[in-house]
């Protein structure tokens, strides 16, 4: 099967963007408090005839939740794609360098210290993710080796240490309050997203997003061998460090308010690569849009499938796996066998 033409690629992007918009509109309508379509239209047009409760629910909860779901998928998809190229590993995800593990540990420490205070958990998760990457960078520097495998091994070490510390905290935690809060945070949720939370993480998120998009060409070249990268003018050490830090800002800012969201950082890049049948800077952008679509759809199912809201990580897996399996079943030519790397 040949690569998509430029026109087909533009059409594919247009379809994915329209699907994101359609799912976002559905997400705004879904919830326990019903808001009529004419009320939403009036709110968007700046009308003042809408019931105060409808306006408050829309602007404080419903709209921020939909935007956060899209941004979460967008950021995790972009970060996952960058990690897979950077580490030349099709199984790479935010877990590979300990970002998720560090954020989880930071949230667990906050639970034990503050009795499940949401703002403190958010700060703990954010700084935990950044601290995990800082430890990875220090380990790599201590080994005096900057190869890709060194970063991966350092991430595995930090992730293992984080998990051991989390298990220790769980063992000594209060089973009724602290342990339940830790377990629920690990499953992820958008139920507590508000306008203030969205705005609080937006600066760090935009910093990571814009930085990765500006470095998209360098990210693409990082998929080549180190010697080829140097021959093409890529300064490996600073670029690798910059991509790691920017990806971490994306992931840490997201999970600090949503909890852990599994599978999106893995499924979105693979789905994008299977649609485009190549792995380049365009794939990086499509990975983000695919991630946004998966997370928003999963959040809708989380609110509608059961009387109580389901954890988002359950639904991202249920939503994402069929999508990946569908594209895996499409026949590919022999010239595309290495497109994952």
Secondary structure, 3 states (H helix, E strand, C coil): CCCCCHHHHHHHHHHHHHHHHHHHHHHHHCCCCCCCHHHHHHHHCCCCCCCHHHHHHHHHHHHHHHHHHHHHHHHHHHHHHHHHHHCCCCCCCCCCCCHHHHHHHHHHHHHHHHCCCHHHHHHHHHHHHHHHHHHHHHHHHHHCCCCHHHHHHHHHHHHHHHHHHHHHHHHHCCCCCHHHHHHHHHHCCCCCCCHHHHHHHHHHHHHHHHHHHHCHHHHHHCCCCHHHHHHCCCCHHHHHHHHHHHHHHHHHHHHHHHCCCCCHHHHHHHHHHHHHCCCCHHHHHHHHHHHHHHHHHHHHHHHHCCCCCCCHHHHHHHHHHHHHHHHHCCCCCHHHCCCCC
